[in-house]
């Protein structure tokens, strides 16, 4: 066992776990030794000595006092400790090395253990591997992005420093055979930050036997809250005192254990500071209270106290800090509120302080929580170790195909390009894979394709040059996969009549649009596989073409994540409640029509509610009844969308049901709103059903009554609205963070490479090709900058001047004149 801290030098929930495990394994007959850090300023740094703990387990101590600062490089990687550990391990060889908290000892101990020949296990008791401050909380005590790549938290130094630190730690973590987390949510956070999910397991912390069942509860006819976090601001005392100031006095009280009376002197006699209690007194303290309040701003991987309180019959009000939520079910045995949000906490406490029957109902369900026994954890680890040792004798798996460089050939700019090419390219780069994103008319494409290990063609209409490029790739001696990606069903000519928004086109425009469909289909048919954003897209295109299909959902990029975090850091702009619908393109009039009557009905019930409409949208006459409260907003750059979504109270995402075309659309509207914690009500197409847990991370509505009910709930229930928004944000980050996206995309490319390598001959298509001649042209091969320069607003005239400059550099004055002439002809 290896741990940065260990009793009796430092006793906490995180240090008791390795001690209990060491003792339990020793009792089961195993040869166990501990290597632990020791805090004592009187000892020489890196000095070591041998000892035996209270359970008779040998302990090797090493002095780590100088390395506790989060900003100290030796807190993260400590060569001095590595050398001492390597010597100790050589003298005390192990079959399994189980490493727990490693701050001050350094991540390098994982590699030292692996090099010794031992099977290596890492348990992450906090988030040190991705956050130098350990708890995903910024210096201003605001929660950081759960996916570090999607935020700009300065951490202990600055964000760039954190990025480089985490890369260094990840290189050592890659030597671990198994990574354990004490809760499912903690495991999801680590996976979202790049830990390979194939090696991650959940191993919940076990507790020793307790006599809590034998402590009689003290009856009372008032609501008795308690807080046991002391004065540590990360435990939420400043947030709690601000919230308590807004809770009306009445038949309730709260005991604040370990809190200085100075912190509560303005809050009234019902707010009572108390001295900290000893562990042996816990059961009696719990028996004298009804509700435990955990207002932590720090993310907690487990929270033993939460489980102990529920087991003792208390309801729990906690923040959405991961570990406690594993057992606190909002509205069932407690309440959950957003971390660092004193207003939300005040609303929750006020609701309970004046409602003793509700508190009693929550308490009745509290004791249903199941707490794992430490003996069960020890037995489970013992079997895990045995499995790892058996695995060491197995033959290695076949190596994955080599994918070092990927070429993305793209046909359009805008949001689709970001989601389908720039984001996977960015995510692959984080895995050390070189990527190029180029327009299909870029003259450098042949040279880039000749060096690529995989080519992805995104939404490119067939041209003679593109088809020649595919033929060039296929002629290489090494089989290299060509994949086609498009995020709409614009490859199926049989969908005439199902595509909304084409009704106003002139006949020649309509024919040109459908010729474009045929050209997209031609490029698709030339590929080896298809990559789609939704299940319906993959299913339909698989049926159309017989091609292998791969699902890659639209996810979160680092730029959108950072912009959303910045928008979330400010309060919503003051004003009345706001419903919003931002259609973007001109093809959503029919979608809006299905929800307009419900929106009008809700707005008539609530005269204060506003409606914000963005994009090109045609509305019906019913909206005239509330016209004075309808605000039409202009289109804006995507970098400003998070700020606009942040100011909504509810976001709408209606789609006409029963349409094959709409079933294939992704859930981007939910995703973008979720990142700024704005709840969405959406139509229940498959992508929205996949993204939204109804009533938890959003609402689904399929008819008028359901739309009205969902809007009413979100607009009138502040606790519910806030919780749905924050849970939606968490779900978006944990399920579709860049690191998870990168691993998924690499898996797709490797599967495609295996498939083409195994094919005796390339697939032949029966589709009749439709292609135009579009010669390579640097002047026409522009791709939007990504990531954008965050915080920089570029005026329209400068964008136009920049475009003219690009054309001039590529094709000279004649090229500028030719481009201008073509533009005039289109007008």
C-alpha positions in Angstrom: 0.0 0.0 0.0 1.3 3.5 -0.9 -0.3 6.7 0.4 0.8 10.3 0.7 -0.7 10.4 4.2 -1.4 7.7 6.8 -2.5 7.5 10.4 -1.5 8.4 13.0 0.5 11.1 11.3 -2.6 12.4 9.5 -6.0 10.9 10.0 -8.9 11.6 7.6 -11.4 9.7 5.6 -8.9 9.4 2.7 -6.1 8.1 5.0 -8.2 5.6 6.9 -9.1 3.7 3.7 -5.6 2.4 3.0 -5.0 1.7 6.6 -8.2 -0.4 6.9 -7.4 -2.2 3.6 -3.8 -3.0 4.8 -5.1 -4.3 8.1 -7.9 -6.3 6.4 -5.5 -7.9 3.9 -3.0 -8.7 6.6 -5.7 -10.4 8.6 -6.5 -12.6 5.6 -2.9 -13.9 5.6 -1.3 -11.6 3.0 2.2 -10.1 3.4 1.4 -6.4 3.5 3.7 -3.4 3.8 2.9 0.4 3.6 5.0 3.2 2.0 3.7 6.5 3.3 4.4 10.2 3.4 5.0 11.9 6.8 4.4 15.6 7.8 6.9 16.9 10.3 8.8 20.1 9.8 11.6 19.0 12.2 12.6 16.1 10.0 15.0 16.3 7.1 13.1 16.3 3.7 13.1 12.9 2.0 14.5 11.3 5.2 13.1 7.8 5.7 12.6 5.4 8.6 10.8 2.1 9.3 7.9 1.7 11.8 4.9 -0.5 12.5 1.3 0.8 12.7 -1.3 0.0 15.3 -2.4 -3.1 13.4 1.1 -4.5 13.2 1.6 -3.6 9.5 5.1 -2.5 8.6 5.3 1.1 7.5 8.1 2.9 5.6 7.8 6.6 6.3 9.3 9.3 4.1 9.4 13.0 5.1 7.4 15.1 2.5 6.7 18.3 4.5 8.2 20.8 2.0 6.2 19.5 -0.9 2.6 20.2 0.2 2.1 23.4 -1.9 -0.2 22.7 -4.8 2.0 24.8 -7.1 5.2 23.0 -6.2 6.3 20.8 -9.1 7.5 18.3 -6.5 3.9 17.9 -5.3 3.1 16.3 -8.7 6.3 14.6 -9.7 9.0 14.0 -7.1 12.2 12.3 -8.3 13.7 12.2 -4.8 10.8 10.1 -3.5 10.9 8.0 -6.7 14.5 7.0 -5.9 13.7 6.2 -2.2 10.6 4.2 -3.3 12.6 2.2 -5.9 15.2 1.2 -3.3 12.5 0.2 -0.8 10.6 -1.8 -3.4 13.8 -3.6 -4.4 14.3 -4.6 -0.8 10.6 -5.4 -0.4 9.4 -6.9 -3.7 5.7 -7.0 -4.2 3.2 -8.9 -6.5 0.8 -6.0 -6.4 1.5 -2.3 -5.6 -1.7 -0.4 -4.7 -1.2 3.3 -4.7 -3.7 5.7 -3.1 -3.3 9.4 -2.7 0.1 10.5 -4.3 0.3 14.3 -3.8 3.8 15.1 -2.5 5.0 11.6 -3.3 4.4 12.2 -7.0 2.9 10.3 -10.0 6.2 8.8 -10.9 5.7 6.1 -8.2 3.2 4.4 -10.6 6.0 3.9 -13.2 8.5 2.8 -10.5 6.0 0.2 -9.4 5.3 -1.0 -12.9 9.0 -1.3 -13.7 9.5 -3.5 -10.7 7.3 -6.1 -12.3 4.4 -5.7 -9.9 0.8 -5.4 -11.0 -0.1 -1.8 -10.4 -3.4 -0.4 -9.0 -4.2 3.3 -8.4 -7.1 4.4 -6.3 -8.1 8.1 -6.9 -9.6 9.4 -3.6 -9.8 12.9 -5.0 -9.2 14.6 -8.3 -5.5 15.3 -7.9 -4.7 13.6 -11.2 -6.5 16.2 -13.1 -6.7 19.1 -10.7 -3.5 20.2 -8.7 -5.8 21.7 -6.1 -7.4 18.2 -5.7 -11.0 19.1 -5.5 -11.9 20.8 -8.9 -12.4 24.2 -7.1 -10.9 27.4 -8.4 -9.0 29.8 -6.1 -12.1 32.0 -5.9 -14.0 28.9 -4.5 -16.1 28.5 -7.6 -16.5 25.0 -8.9 -14.3 24.3 -12.0 -15.4 22.5 -15.1 -15.5 18.8 -14.5 -13.7 18.3 -17.8 -10.6 20.4 -17.3 -10.1 20.9 -21.1 -13.5 22.6 -21.3 -12.6 25.3 -18.7 -10.0 28.0 -18.1 -9.5 27.5 -14.3 -6.1 29.0 -13.3 -5.7 26.2 -10.7 -2.6 26.5 -8.6 -0.6 28.5 -11.2 -2.5 29.0 -14.5 -4.4 26.9 -17.0 -1.5 26.3 -19.4 0.6 25.1 -16.5 -2.2 22.8 -15.4 -2.5 21.4 -18.9 1.2 20.5 -19.1 1.2 19.1 -15.6 -1.7 16.8 -16.4 0.0 15.5 -19.5 3.1 14.6 -17.4 0.9 12.8 -14.8 -1.1 11.0 -17.5 2.2 9.5 -18.9 2.8 7.9 -15.6 -0.8 6.8 -15.0 -0.6 4.9 -18.3 1.6 2.4 -16.5 -1.2 1.4 -14.2 -2.9 -1.9 -14.8 -6.1 -0.8 -13.0 -7.6 2.6 -11.8 -10.1 2.5 -9.0 -12.6 5.3 -8.0 -14.7 5.2 -4.8 -17.9 6.2 -6.7 -19.4 5.9 -10.2 -19.5 9.7 -10.6 -15.8 10.0 -9.6 -14.9 7.4 -12.2 -16.9 9.3 -14.9 -15.0 12.5 -14.1 -11.6 10.8 -14.5 -12.7 9.1 -17.8 -13.9 12.5 -19.0 -10.4 13.9 -18.3 -8.7 11.2 -20.3 -8.2 8.1 -18.1 -8.8 5.1 -20.3 -12.2 3.7 -19.4 -11.0 0.2 -20.1 -8.9 0.2 -17.0 -11.3 2.1 -14.7 -13.4 0.3 -12.0 -15.6 1.5 -9.2 -14.5 0.4 -5.7 -16.7 2.0 -3.1 -15.1 2.7 0.3 -16.3 0.3 3.0 -17.1 1.2 6.6 -16.3 -0.7 9.7 -19.2 -2.0 11.8 -21.2 0.7 13.7 -23.5 0.7 16.6 -25.7 3.5 15.1 -28.7 1.3 15.3 -28.5 1.2 19.1 -28.5 5.0 19.5 -32.0 6.3 20.2 -33.1 9.3 18.3 -34.1 12.4 20.4 -37.6 13.5 19.5 -38.4 17.1 18.7 -41.3 19.2 17.2 -39.0 21.5 15.4 -36.6 21.0 12.4 -33.0 20.5 13.6 -30.3 21.0 11.0 -26.6 20.3 11.5 -23.4 21.2 9.7 -20.1 19.4 10.4 -17.7 21.0 7.9 -15.9 23.3 10.3 -14.4 26.6 9.1 -12.8 25.2 5.9 -14.3 27.3 3.1 -14.1 24.4 0.7 -16.6 22.7 3.0 -19.0 25.5 2.2 -19.3 27.6 5.4 -19.3 31.0 3.6 -22.0 29.8 1.3 -24.0 28.4 4.2 -23.9 31.5 6.3 -25.1 33.6 3.3 -27.9 31.2 2.8 -28.9 31.1 6.4 -29.2 34.9 6.4 -32.1 34.5 3.8 -34.0 31.8 5.7 -36.8 33.3 7.9 -36.5 32.5 11.6 -39.1 30.1 12.9 -39.4 26.6 14.3 -36.0 25.4 13.3 -32.4 25.6 14.4 -29.0 24.6 13.1 -25.8 23.5 14.9 -22.6 24.4 13.2 -19.8 22.1 14.5 -16.3 23.4 14.5 -17.3 26.9 13.6 -16.1 30.1 15.4 -19.0 32.1 16.9 -17.7 35.2 15.1 -18.9 33.7 11.8 -22.5 33.5 13.0 -23.0 36.6 15.3 -25.5 38.3 12.9 -27.6 35.3 12.2 -29.7 34.9 15.4 -29.9 32.5 18.3 -31.3 29.7 16.2 -27.9 29.5 14.4 -25.6 27.9 17.0 -21.9 27.4 16.7 -20.6 24.3 18.5 -17.2 22.9 19.2 -16.0 20.1 16.9 -17.1 16.6 18.1 -14.8 13.6 18.4 -15.4 10.6 16.1 -16.7 8.6 19.0 -19.4 11.2 19.6 -20.8 11.1 16.0 -23.7 8.7 16.6 -25.0 10.8 19.5 -24.7 14.0 17.4 -26.6 12.5 14.5 -29.3 11.2 16.8 -30.0 14.8 18.0 -30.7 16.2 14.5 -33.1 15.7 11.6 -31.2 17.1 8.6 -27.5 17.1 7.7 -26.4 20.1 5.5 -23.4 19.5 3.3 -22.8 22.8 1.4 -19.4 21.8 0.0 -18.0 23.6 -2.9 -15.2 21.0 -3.3 -16.0 17.9 -5.4 -16.1 14.9 -3.2 -15.3 11.4 -4.6 -17.4 9.6 -2.0 -18.5 11.3 1.3 -18.6 8.9 4.2 -20.5 11.4 6.4 -23.4 11.5 4.0 -23.8 7.8 4.2 -23.5 7.7 8.0 -26.1 10.4 8.4 -28.6 8.7 6.1 -28.0 5.4 7.9 -28.8 7.2 11.2 -32.1 8.4 9.8 -31.3 12.0 8.9 -32.4 13.7 5.7 -29.5 15.3 3.8 -29.3 18.6 1.9 -26.2 18.4 -0.2 -24.6 20.2 -3.1 -24.1 18.6 -6.5 -20.5 17.6 -5.6 -20.6 14.1 -7.0 -20.0 11.7 -4.0 -22.9 12.7 -1.8 -25.3 12.4 -4.8 -24.6 8.7 -5.1 -26.9 8.2 -2.2 -29.0 11.4 -1.9 -32.0 11.2 -4.1 -33.5 14.7 -4.6 -37.0 14.8 -3.2 -36.8 11.3 -1.8 -34.3 11.2 1.1 -33.0 14.8 0.8 -32.4 17.7 -1.5 -29.6 18.5 -3.9 -28.6 22.1 -4.8 -25.8 23.5 -7.1 -22.5 24.1 -5.3 -21.5 27.6 -4.4 -25.1 28.8 -5.0 -26.2 30.4 -1.7 -29.6 31.4 -3.2 -30.4 27.8 -4.2 -29.3 26.5 -0.8 -31.5 29.2 0.9 -34.6 28.1 -1.1 -34.0 24.5 -0.1 -33.5 25.2 3.5 -36.5 27.5 3.7 -38.7 24.9 2.2 -37.7 22.4 4.9 -37.5 24.7 7.8 -41.2 25.5 7.6 -42.4 22.0 6.7 -41.8 19.4 9.5 -44.0 16.7 7.8 -41.9 16.9 4.7 -38.7 16.5 6.7 -40.2 13.5 8.4 -41.1 12.0 5.0 -37.5 12.4 3.8 -36.2 10.9 7.0 -38.4 7.8 6.6 -36.6 7.0 3.3 -33.1 8.0 4.6 -32.4 4.7 6.2 -32.9 2.8 2.9 -29.3 3.6 1.9 -27.0 0.7 1.7 -23.5 1.2 3.1 -20.7 -1.2 2.0 -18.8 -3.0 4.8 -15.0 -2.7 4.8 -14.7 -6.5 5.0 -16.6 -6.7 1.6 -14.2 -4.1 0.1 -11.2 -6.1 1.3 -12.5 -9.4 -0.1 -13.3 -7.7 -3.4 -9.8 -6.2 -3.7 -8.3 -9.6 -2.9 -10.1 -11.1 -5.8 -9.1 -8.1 -8.0 -5.5 -8.7 -7.2 -5.8 -12.4 -8.1 -7.3 -11.5 -11.4 -4.5 -9.1 -12.2 -1.9 -11.7 -11.4 -3.7 -14.3 -13.6 -3.9 -11.7 -16.4 -0.1 -11.3 -16.3 0.3 -14.8 -17.7 -2.1 -14.3 -20.6 -0.8 -13.7 -24.2 -0.8 -10.0 -25.2 -3.7 -8.9 -27.5 -3.1 -8.1 -31.1 -1.7 -4.5 -31.4 -4.1 -1.8 -32.6 -3.6 -0.5 -36.1 -1.2 2.4 -36.2 -3.0 5.7 -36.6 -0.5 8.6 -36.2 -1.8 11.2 -38.8 -5.4 11.8 -39.8 -6.6 14.1 -42.7 -10.0 15.7 -42.5 -11.3 16.9 -45.9 -14.2 19.3 -45.4 -16.9 20.8 -47.5 -18.5 23.6 -45.4 -17.8 26.0 -42.6 -19.9 26.9 -39.6 -21.2 24.8 -36.7 -21.3 21.5 -38.6 -17.6 21.8 -39.4 -16.8 22.4 -35.7 -18.7 19.4 -34.5 -17.8 16.9 -37.2 -14.2 17.8 -38.0 -12.6 20.4 -35.8 -13.7 18.8 -32.5 -12.6 15.2 -33.4 -9.3 16.6 -34.8 -8.8 18.6 -31.6 -9.5 15.5 -29.4 -7.2 13.3 -31.4 -4.4 15.8 -31.1 -4.8 15.5 -27.3 -3.9 11.8 -27.7 -0.8 12.7 -29.6 -2.2 12.1 -33.1 -1.3 14.7 -35.8 -4.4 16.1 -37.7 -5.0 18.3 -40.7 -8.4 19.9 -41.5 -8.5 21.2 -45.1 -11.1 22.3 -47.6 -11.8 19.9 -50.4 -10.3 22.4 -52.9 -7.0 22.8 -51.1 -4.1 22.1 -53.5 -2.1 20.5 -50.7 -4.6 17.6 -50.3 -2.8 15.0 -52.5 0.4 15.4 -50.5 -1.4 15.3 -47.2 -3.4 12.2 -48.2 -0.2 10.4 -49.2 1.1 10.7 -45.6 -2.2 10.0 -43.8 -3.1 6.9 -41.9 -6.8 7.6 -42.3 -8.8 10.1 -44.4 -12.2 11.5 -43.2 -14.3 13.3 -45.8 -16.9 15.5 -44.2 -19.9 16.8 -46.1 -18.0 17.1 -49.4 -19.9 17.0 -52.7 -18.4 14.8 -55.3 -15.9 16.4 -57.7 -13.6 14.8 -60.1 -10.7 15.9 -58.0 -12.2 14.4 -54.8 -12.9 11.1 -56.5 -9.3 11.1 -57.8 -8.1 11.8 -54.3 -10.0 8.7 -53.0 -8.5 6.7 -55.8 -5.0 7.9 -54.9 -5.5 6.7 -51.3 -6.8 3.3 -52.5 -3.8 2.9 -54.8 -1.3 3.1 -51.8 0.5 -0.1 -51.0 -0.7 0.1 -47.4 -4.5 -0.1 -46.9 -5.7 3.2 -45.6 -9.4 3.7 -44.7 -11.5 6.5 -46.2 -14.5 7.5 -44.1 -17.4 9.7 -45.1 -19.2 11.9 -42.5 -22.4 13.9 -42.9 -24.7 14.9 -40.1 -28.0 15.1 -42.0 -29.8 12.7 -44.3 -28.8 14.7 -47.4 -27.6 11.7 -49.2 -31.0 10.1 -49.9 -32.9 11.3 -53.0 -35.9 9.2 -51.8 -36.6 11.8 -49.1 -38.3 14.3 -51.4 -41.3 15.6 -49.6 -39.8 15.0 -46.1 -37.3 17.8 -45.9 -38.9 20.9 -44.4 -37.8 24.4 -45.5 -37.5 23.8 -49.3 -41.0 24.9 -50.2 -40.1 28.5 -51.1 -37.3 27.5 -53.5 -37.6 28.2 -57.3 -37.6 25.2 -59.5 -34.0 25.6 -60.7 -32.8 26.1 -57.1 -34.7 23.0 -56.0 -33.1 20.9 -58.7 -29.6 22.3 -57.8 -30.3 21.3 -54.1 -31.2 17.7 -55.1 -28.2 17.5 -57.4 -26.1 18.4 -54.3 -27.7 15.4 -52.6 -26.7 13.2 -55.4 -23.1 14.5 -55.2 -22.9 13.9 -51.5 -24.2 10.4 -52.1 -21.5 9.9 -54.7 -18.7 10.8 -52.2 -20.3 8.5 -49.6 -20.4 5.6 -52.0 -16.7 6.1 -52.7 -15.8 5.6 -49.0 -15.0 2.5 -47.0 -17.2 3.4 -44.0 -19.6 6.0 -42.7 -19.4 8.1 -39.5 -22.7 9.5 -38.3 -23.9 11.6 -35.4 -27.1 9.7 -34.6 -28.4 6.1 -34.5 -31.0 6.9 -37.2 -28.3 8.3 -39.5 -26.2 5.2 -39.1 -29.1 2.8 -39.5 -30.5 4.6 -42.6 -27.2 5.0 -44.4 -26.2 1.4 -43.6 -29.4 0.3 -45.3 -28.9 2.6 -48.2 -25.3 1.7 -49.0 -24.4 -1.5 -47.2 -21.4 0.4 -45.8 -20.1 -0.3 -42.3 -21.3 2.6 -40.0 -19.8 4.1 -36.9 -21.6 6.3 -34.4 -19.8 9.4 -33.2 -22.1 11.8 -31.4 -21.7 15.5 -31.4 -19.7 16.5 -28.3 -18.1 19.3 -26.4 -15.0 21.2 -27.8 -12.6 23.0 -25.6 -13.5 26.4 -27.0 -17.2 26.0 -26.5 -16.5 24.6 -23.1 -14.4 27.6 -22.1 -16.9 30.1 -23.5 -19.7 28.3 -21.7 -17.8 28.3 -18.4 -17.2 32.1 -18.7 -20.9 32.7 -19.4 -21.9 30.5 -16.4 -19.6 32.5 -14.1 -21.9 35.5 -14.3 -25.5 35.6 -13.0 -28.3 35.6 -15.6 -29.1 39.1 -16.8 -31.8 40.6 -14.5 -35.3 40.5 -15.9 -38.4 38.5 -16.2 -38.5 34.7 -16.9 -37.5 33.9 -20.5 -38.4 31.1 -22.9 -36.0 30.9 -25.9 -36.0 29.3 -29.3 -33.0 29.8 -31.5 -33.6 28.2 -34.9 -30.4 29.1 -36.7 -31.4 28.1 -40.3 -34.6 28.7 -42.4 -35.8 25.1 -42.2 -37.5 25.1 -38.8 -40.8 26.8 -39.3 -42.7 23.5 -39.1 -40.9 22.6 -35.9 -41.8 25.9 -34.3 -45.4 25.4 -35.3 -45.9 22.3 -33.1 -44.8 24.2 -29.9 -46.2 27.7 -30.6 -49.7 27.0 -29.1 -48.2 25.7 -25.9 -45.9 28.6 -25.6 -48.7 31.1 -26.1 -50.9 29.3 -23.5 -48.1 29.4 -20.9 -47.4 33.1 -21.6 -51.0 34.0 -21.2 -51.0 32.3 -17.8 -47.9 34.1 -16.8 -48.0 37.8 -18.0 -44.4 38.3 -16.9 -42.8 35.7 -19.2 -40.9 36.8 -22.3 -40.2 34.8 -25.5 -36.8 35.2 -27.2 -36.7 34.1 -30.8 -33.4 33.9 -32.7 -32.6 33.1 -36.3 -34.8 33.0 -39.4 -38.2 31.9 -38.2 -41.7 32.2 -39.5 -44.4 32.3 -36.7 -48.1 31.9 -36.7 -50.9 34.3 -35.9 -51.4 32.9 -32.3 -48.2 34.7 -31.3 -49.9 38.1 -31.9 -51.7 37.7 -28.5 -48.4 38.1 -26.7 -46.5 40.1 -29.3 -45.4 42.8 -26.8 -43.4 40.2 -25.0 -41.8 38.6 -28.0 -38.2 39.7 -28.7 -36.6 39.0 -32.1 -32.9 38.6 -31.8 -30.4 38.8 -34.7 -28.1 36.0 -35.7 -24.8 36.2 -33.8 -21.4 34.6 -33.9 -21.3 31.1 -32.3 -18.8 32.4 -29.7 -21.6 34.6 -28.3 -24.2 31.9 -28.2 -23.4 30.7 -24.7 -24.0 34.1 -23.2 -27.4 34.3 -24.9 -28.4 30.8 -23.8 -27.3 31.7 -20.3 -29.9 34.4 -20.0 -32.8 32.0 -20.7 -34.8 30.2 -18.1 -35.8 27.5 -20.5 -34.6 26.5 -24.0 -36.9 25.0 -26.6 -35.9 22.2 -29.0 -39.1 21.2 -30.9 -39.0 18.8 -34.0 -41.8 17.4 -36.1 -42.2 13.8 -35.0 -42.5 10.9 -37.4 -40.0 12.5 -39.9 -37.0 10.3 -40.9 -35.1 13.5 -41.6 -35.7 14.9 -38.1 -35.0 11.6 -36.3 -31.5 11.8 -37.8 -30.8 15.3 -36.3 -28.5 15.4 -33.3 -29.2 16.9 -29.9 -27.0 20.0 -30.3 -29.7 22.3 -29.0 -29.8 20.5 -25.7 -26.0 20.2 -25.5 -25.3 23.9 -26.1 -27.9 25.0 -23.5 -26.8 22.3 -21.0 -23.2 23.7 -21.0 -24.5 26.9 -19.4 -26.9 25.1 -17.1 -30.1 26.2 -19.0 -32.8 23.5 -19.0 -34.2 22.3 -22.3 -37.7 21.0 -23.2 -37.4 18.9 -26.4 -39.3 16.7 -28.7 -38.6 13.0 -27.9 -36.6 12.0 -31.0 -33.9 9.3 -30.4 -31.0 11.7 -29.9 -33.0 13.8 -27.4 -34.1 10.6 -25.6 -30.5 9.6 -25.4 -29.3 12.9 -24.0 -32.2 13.8 -21.7 -33.3 11.9 -18.6 -36.8 13.2 -18.5 -37.3 15.5 -15.5 -33.6 15.1 -14.5 -31.4 16.6 -17.2 -34.2 18.2 -19.2 -37.8 17.5 -20.2 -39.3 15.6 -23.2 -42.7 16.6 -24.7 -44.5 14.9 -27.5 -47.9 16.7 -27.5 -49.5 20.0 -26.5 -50.3 19.0 -22.9 -46.8 17.7 -22.3 -45.2 20.9 -23.6 -47.4 23.0 -21.4 -46.8 20.8 -18.3 -43.0 20.9 -18.9 -42.9 24.6 -19.4 -45.0 25.2 -16.3 -42.7 23.0 -14.1 -39.5 24.6 -15.2 -40.8 28.2 -15.1 -42.5 28.0 -11.7 -40.3 25.7 -9.6 -37.0 27.4 -9.0 -35.3 24.5 -7.2 -36.2 22.1 -10.0 -35.2 24.5 -12.8 -31.8 25.1 -11.2 -31.1 21.4 -10.5 -32.1 20.3 -14.0 -29.8 22.9 -15.5 -26.8 21.9 -13.4 -27.4 18.2 -14.0 -27.7 18.8 -17.7 -24.3 20.5 -17.7 -22.7 17.7 -15.8 -24.1 15.1 -18.1 -22.9 17.0 -21.2 -19.4 17.3 -19.8 -19.0 13.8 -18.5 -20.5 12.0 -21.5 -19.1 14.1 -24.4 -15.9 15.8 -23.1 -13.0 16.1 -25.6 -11.0 13.3 -24.0 -13.9 10.8 -24.3 -14.5 11.9 -27.9 -10.9 11.4 -28.8 -10.8 7.9 -27.5 -14.0 7.1 -29.3 -12.8 8.6 -32.6 -9.5 6.7 -32.4 -11.5 3.5 -31.9 -13.5 4.2 -35.0 -10.4 4.9 -37.1 -8.7 1.7 -35.8 -11.8 -0.4 -36.5 -12.0 1.0 -40.1 -8.3 0.3 -40.6 -8.7 -3.3 -39.5 -11.7 -3.7 -41.8 -9.9 -2.4 -45.0 -6.8 -4.4 -44.1 -9.0 -7.6 -43.9 -10.8 -7.0 -47.2 -9.4 -8.9 -50.2 -10.8 -6.2 -52.5 -12.4 -2.8 -52.0 -16.2 -2.6 -52.1 -17.7 -1.7 -55.5 -20.8 0.5 -55.6 -23.7 0.3 -58.0 -24.6 4.0 -57.5 -24.4 6.1 -60.6 -21.9 8.8 -59.8 -22.8 12.5 -60.0 -19.8 14.8 -59.9 -18.8 18.3 -61.0 -15.4 19.7 -61.9 -14.0 21.9 -59.2 -10.2 22.3 -59.7 -8.0 22.8 -56.7 -7.8 26.5 -55.7 -6.1 28.0 -52.7 -8.3 31.1 -53.1 -11.4 28.9 -52.5 -10.0 26.6 -49.9 -10.6 28.7 -46.8 -11.4 26.9 -43.5 -12.6 28.9 -40.4 -10.0 29.4 -37.7 -10.3 27.0 -34.9 -10.0 27.4 -32.0 -11.1 31.1 -32.3 -9.3 33.8 -30.4 -11.5 33.8 -27.3 -12.6 37.2 -26.2 -11.8 38.9 -29.5 -14.7 40.3 -31.4 -13.8 40.8 -35.1 -16.0 43.3 -37.0 -17.6 42.3 -40.2 -15.5 44.7 -42.3 -12.3 43.1 -41.0 -13.6 39.6 -41.9 -14.3 40.8 -45.4 -10.9 42.4 -45.7 -9.2 39.3 -44.4 -11.1 37.2 -47.0 -9.9 39.5 -49.8 -6.3 39.2 -48.4 -6.5 35.4 -48.5 -7.6 35.4 -52.1 -4.9 37.9 -53.1 -2.2 35.9 -51.4 -3.4 32.7 -53.1 -4.3 34.0 -56.6 -3.2 37.6 -56.9 -5.2 40.5 -58.2 -6.7 38.4 -61.0 -8.1 36.0 -58.4 -9.7 38.8 -56.4 -11.3 40.2 -59.6 -12.6 36.7 -60.6 -14.0 36.0 -57.1 -15.8 39.4 -57.1 -17.3 38.8 -60.5 -18.7 35.4 -59.5 -20.2 37.0 -56.4 -21.9 39.7 -58.5 -23.3 37.2 -60.9 -24.9 35.3 -58.0 -26.5 38.5 -56.8 
